[in-house]
Amino acid sequence: MGAIIEPLPYRNDCNDNYDTAVSSRTQVIYSQYGLAIHQNDHQARRRFVEWAQNEIAVVPDFHKRILFSDEAHFWLNGYVNKQNCRIWSEANPQVYVETPLHPEKLTVWCALWAGGILLQKR
């Protein structure tokens, strides 16, 4: 069994509605895609911030060298990519979606950094 952690607010990234988790004690929060939030995630984020602060102290323009990127697929047949819509819950739901093997799609990749925005469509 997972360790007891503080509950996280229910979050549905597809809209602006946010609700709090029903339980005051939660073992592990799962997404519908098998991703889980664990007790030591907070410490890992803190270690990353401390590392980044040290890098900024050594290299003053370090923050200008960071590139954030992501990509999304848009199916041309109307299929909605559930990967772009994460719903977190207290249970580990099993979701099955039937889709064509190779539907036509448009892939968009974008990156943000101090120098601006990079955008590519494939």
Secondary structure, 3 states (H helix, E strand, C coil): CCCCECCCCEEECCCCCEECCCCCCECCEEECCCCEECCCHHHHHHHHHHHHHHHHHHCCCHHHHCCEEEEEEEECCCCCCHHHCCEEECCCCCCCCCCCCCCCEEEEEEEEECCEEEEEEC
